[in-house]
Amino acid sequence: MYLDFYNLKEKPFNVTADPNFLYLSKKHKEAISHMQYGIQERMGFLEITGEIGAGKTTVCKALLNQLDQHTKTAFILNGNLSELQLLQAIIEDFGIQVRSKNKITMLNELNKFLLEQLEHRNNVVLIIDEAQNLKSSLLEQVRLLSNLETEKEKLLQIILVGQPELREKLASRELKQLRQRIAIRYHIAPLSRREVDSYISHRLNVAGRNNGDIFHKDAIEEIFKFSGGIPRLINIACDKSLLAGYIGDKKTIDANMVIKCLREIEGVFDEYC
């Protein structure tokens, strides 16, 4: 509704992970660097955590776009799977053809695939997003996949990505063996105040607004306070504020407008934006 009003080509603050709007903060770049190092050095297990909406999935997709042709990947987005379903999802994402979808056959074919990739000097990476949703028994099965190795190196690099609850789950006694195998850990912190400003300007520029004068500095301050630097919350606040500006025929968004919109987002309906 507000695109023409603000001279925008497309919505700048969708909550979907659109690669065209990719903004990598210092923390996001560090997370990618940690993952790249773990993959290149065949470290086995890596753990990446962050709050809801911190950009974990975005970072994973950015990593996938940076890996070369010698790195084969599988990206599992759904952690609410059974052991057999997870193994089947991994097999399918790697493009492995199996005659029978029983556990033994799939494990044998996965091992064969990994050895073939090693012969071609390729590396193989499995990324499991929302890993905090995996049951402890399933995480233990994932650990057993790391036993597919040679005497010198790991055949499969496994990146567990999840919310902070993942760290708590991995700290349990029953997952001690898995926890000890995690060679690299990184937590994606929220954006700083300065990064929030840059983030908003970046997305507006990509959407076609060359000058970042839509949001006043005091408006961005309120957005930062509300979001705590979490990109998803920034998007929600900015999108709602732009809609309110359009409805109110305001070309610029000030702090009062943002505050009113944030109250509505939080469920306070005493006054519309």
C-alpha positions in Angstrom: 0.0 0.0 0.0 2.8 2.5 0.9 5.3 1.7 -1.9 4.4 4.6 -4.2 3.9 7.0 -1.3 7.5 6.5 -0.3 8.9 5.9 -3.8 9.9 2.3 -3.1 10.2 -0.5 -5.7 9.3 -3.2 -3.2 8.6 -3.8 0.5 11.9 -3.2 2.3 11.0 -4.9 5.6 9.6 -8.3 4.8 10.3 -10.9 7.5 11.3 -13.5 4.9 15.0 -14.1 4.3 15.3 -12.4 0.9 19.0 -12.6 -0.3 18.6 -9.3 -2.2 18.2 -7.5 1.2 21.1 -9.4 2.9 22.7 -7.3 5.5 25.6 -8.9 7.3 26.6 -7.2 10.6 30.0 -7.8 12.2 28.5 -10.7 14.3 27.0 -12.3 11.2 30.3 -12.1 9.3 32.1 -13.6 12.3 29.6 -16.5 12.4 30.2 -17.2 8.8 33.9 -17.1 9.3 33.7 -19.6 12.1 31.6 -21.9 10.0 33.9 -21.6 7.0 36.9 -22.4 9.2 35.2 -25.4 10.8 34.3 -26.8 7.3 37.7 -26.2 5.7 39.6 -27.8 8.6 37.1 -30.7 8.9 36.4 -30.0 12.5 33.3 -32.3 12.7 30.7 -30.6 14.9 29.9 -26.8 15.0 27.3 -25.0 17.1 25.7 -21.7 16.0 23.2 -20.1 18.3 21.2 -16.9 18.5 17.9 -15.5 19.7 14.7 -15.8 17.6 15.0 -13.5 14.6 18.7 -12.9 15.1 19.5 -14.0 11.5 20.6 -17.5 12.0 18.9 -18.9 8.9 20.0 -15.9 6.9 23.6 -16.6 7.9 23.3 -20.2 6.9 22.0 -19.3 3.5 24.8 -16.7 3.1 27.3 -19.4 3.9 25.8 -21.8 1.3 26.2 -19.1 -1.3 29.9 -18.7 -0.5 30.9 -22.3 -0.5 32.7 -23.6 -3.7 31.8 -26.5 -5.9 34.0 -28.8 -3.9 31.7 -28.6 -0.9 28.5 -30.7 -1.0 25.7 -29.6 1.4 22.4 -30.6 2.9 20.3 -28.1 4.8 17.6 -29.4 7.1 15.1 -26.8 8.2 12.7 -28.9 10.2 13.8 -30.4 13.5 10.5 -32.0 14.3 11.3 -35.3 12.6 11.7 -38.9 13.7 15.1 -40.6 13.4 14.2 -42.3 10.2 12.6 -39.1 8.7 15.7 -37.1 9.5 18.0 -39.6 7.9 15.7 -39.7 4.9 15.7 -35.9 4.6 19.5 -35.9 4.8 19.8 -38.5 2.1 17.4 -36.7 -0.2 19.0 -33.3 0.3 22.4 -34.7 -0.7 20.8 -36.2 -3.8 21.6 -39.8 -2.8 19.5 -42.4 -4.6 18.5 -45.4 -2.4 16.7 -48.6 -3.4 15.2 -49.1 0.1 14.4 -46.4 2.7 15.3 -48.5 5.7 17.9 -47.3 8.2 20.7 -49.7 7.4 20.5 -49.1 3.6 20.4 -45.4 4.0 23.4 -45.3 6.3 25.4 -47.6 4.0 24.5 -45.3 1.0 25.5 -42.2 3.0 28.8 -43.7 4.0 29.4 -44.7 0.3 28.6 -41.2 -0.8 31.0 -39.6 1.8 33.8 -41.9 0.7 33.2 -41.0 -2.9 33.3 -37.3 -2.1 36.6 -37.8 -0.3 38.1 -39.5 -3.3 37.1 -36.4 -5.4 38.6 -34.2 -2.6 35.2 -32.8 -1.8 34.0 -31.8 1.6 30.5 -32.6 2.9 28.5 -30.4 5.2 25.2 -31.1 7.0 23.4 -28.0 8.5 20.5 -28.6 10.8 18.5 -25.5 11.6 16.2 -25.2 14.6 18.3 -27.9 16.2 16.9 -27.0 19.7 13.7 -28.9 18.6 15.6 -32.1 18.1 14.9 -34.7 20.9 18.0 -35.7 22.9 17.7 -39.2 21.4 17.8 -37.8 17.9 20.8 -35.5 18.7 22.6 -38.7 19.9 21.8 -40.3 16.5 23.2 -37.2 14.8 26.4 -37.7 16.8 26.7 -41.2 15.5 26.7 -39.9 12.0 30.0 -38.2 12.9 31.5 -41.7 13.3 31.6 -41.9 9.5 35.2 -41.0 9.2 38.7 -42.2 8.1 41.7 -42.5 10.4 42.8 -39.0 9.5 39.7 -36.9 9.0 36.0 -36.4 9.4 33.9 -37.3 6.3 30.9 -35.2 7.5 30.9 -31.7 9.0 27.8 -31.1 11.0 26.6 -27.6 11.9 23.9 -27.4 14.6 22.0 -24.1 14.4 19.4 -23.1 17.0 18.1 -20.8 19.7 19.9 -20.5 23.1 17.9 -23.5 24.3 20.2 -25.6 22.2 23.1 -24.8 24.5 21.0 -25.8 27.5 20.0 -29.1 25.9 23.6 -29.9 24.9 24.7 -29.2 28.5 22.6 -32.2 29.7 24.4 -35.3 31.0 23.0 -37.6 28.4 24.5 -35.5 25.6 28.0 -35.3 27.1 29.6 -37.3 24.2 28.1 -34.9 21.6 29.0 -31.8 23.6 32.6 -32.9 23.8 32.8 -33.3 20.0 31.7 -29.7 19.3 34.9 -28.0 18.2 33.5 -24.5 17.4 30.8 -22.5 19.1 29.5 -19.1 18.2 26.6 -17.1 19.5 25.1 -14.4 17.1 24.5 -11.3 19.3 21.9 -8.7 18.4 22.7 -5.6 16.3 24.2 -2.6 18.0 22.5 0.8 17.9 24.7 1.9 15.0 24.1 -1.3 13.1 20.3 -0.9 13.5 20.7 2.5 11.7 22.8 1.0 9.0 20.4 -2.0 8.7 17.4 0.2 8.1 19.2 2.4 5.6 20.5 -0.6 3.7 17.1 -2.1 3.3 15.5 1.2 2.2 18.3 1.6 -0.3 17.8 -1.9 -1.8 14.1 -1.1 -2.0 14.8 1.9 -4.1 14.9 4.8 -1.6 18.3 6.4 -2.2 18.1 8.7 0.7 17.6 7.4 4.2 15.4 10.3 5.4 12.2 8.4 6.1 13.0 7.6 9.7 14.1 10.3 12.1 17.0 9.4 14.4 14.7 9.5 17.4 12.4 7.1 15.6 15.3 4.7 15.0 16.1 5.0 18.7 12.6 3.8 19.6 12.9 0.9 17.1 16.2 -0.1 18.7 14.7 -0.1 22.2 11.8 -2.2 21.0 13.8 -4.7 19.0 16.8 -5.0 21.1 18.7 -5.2 17.8 16.9 -8.3 16.6 16.4 -8.0 12.8 13.0 -9.7 12.6 11.6 -7.3 15.2 13.2 -4.3 13.4 11.4 -5.4 10.2 8.1 -5.7 12.0 8.4 -2.3 13.6 9.5 -0.5 10.4 6.9 -2.1 8.2 4.1 -1.1 10.7 5.5 2.4 10.9 5.6 2.9 7.2 2.0 1.8 6.9 1.1 4.2 9.7 2.9 7.0 7.8 1.1 6.2 4.6 -2.3 6.3 6.4 -1.4 9.5 8.2 0.0 11.1 5.0 3.4 11.5 6.7 6.5 11.4 4.5 8.8 11.1 7.5 8.4 8.8 10.6 9.1 10.4 14.0 9.4 8.8 17.5 5.8 9.4 18.5 4.5 7.6 15.4 6.8 4.7 16.1 5.8 4.5 19.8 2.1 4.4 18.9 2.7 1.6 16.4 4.8 -0.4 18.8 2.0 -0.1 21.4 -0.4 -1.6 18.9 2.1 -4.4 18.0 2.4 -5.2 21.7 -1.4 -5.4 22.0 -2.2 -2.0 23.4 -5.1 -0.7 21.3 -6.0 2.5 23.1 -5.0 4.6 20.1 -4.3 3.8 16.5 -1.1 4.8 14.8 
